[in-house]
Amino acid sequence: GISCQSAMDVVKTPLNTIACENASDHSKFKDLKTLSLNDLPKTYQNADILALIKSVAELAVVVHVPVSKETGLYWQGTGKVEEVFIFKENTQCRCMKCKASGNPCNQWGKVVIATSTKLRTACKYVTEIKCTLFHDSEEGEATLAYLNGDAYTSNEWGVCKFFCYTCDMDLLNKLDAYLDVFEDKWIIAFVKYYKTIKSAEEKFLVMICHPNACKKHVSIGTWSKLRPIVKFDAATCPGCEGSFLVIPCFDVDEDDFS
């Protein structure tokens, strides 16, 4: 679901102290830092699966969109870094900072964020979308990074994707490296499980989320349907809209999802 907030900022309060408007059981959300093999189904209690989950979590972002200027309210959900493009020659940065400076950087890039179409409906202008990265702890102010939307790229099948431009090369390189780690961890897990796992029986699913704009958490459950939209029983909460779902169907071709 979507969390409605009066400020366009992350929440530093521990999740278990927040009164949830949906009366969700916050004890079902696992703290990413303490997530262990024992939290996973027996079939998936392997270090490679745990590493895969944590690699996805590095890419999770808090997404804020203004509902309207009149109300001063904001919708909050979760998104994921989908792609990173880095430019170092013959182009100029298009981020808001460079546009305002009149002296744009020549080294810059764009980050593609994927989130829920439902968040898109509240925001007329993509430039009003704010993404907060690396919200991993209640004390993590120094580690937070921010991106603003610049252009929509697609809006279909319940998924909205948009570009964020930045000249922060350290951030771009960091996110690019995290994407490489995620790809590597997925391949390692695939090689280990695709011949032995029966995903249609296990139906294992993990959601990486920012419930109520709090730090990253993990919700574990099972899926009942994968198309046209995923249906699952993992605990959810306001702020989880747009969360990335880890569904390790290594033994199933994508065209066979039903």
Summary of the structure (lengths in Angstrom):
residues: 258
radius of gyration: 18.5
end to end distance: 23.5
largest distance: 58.0
contacts: 806
relative contact order: 0.23
helix: 30%
strand: 31%
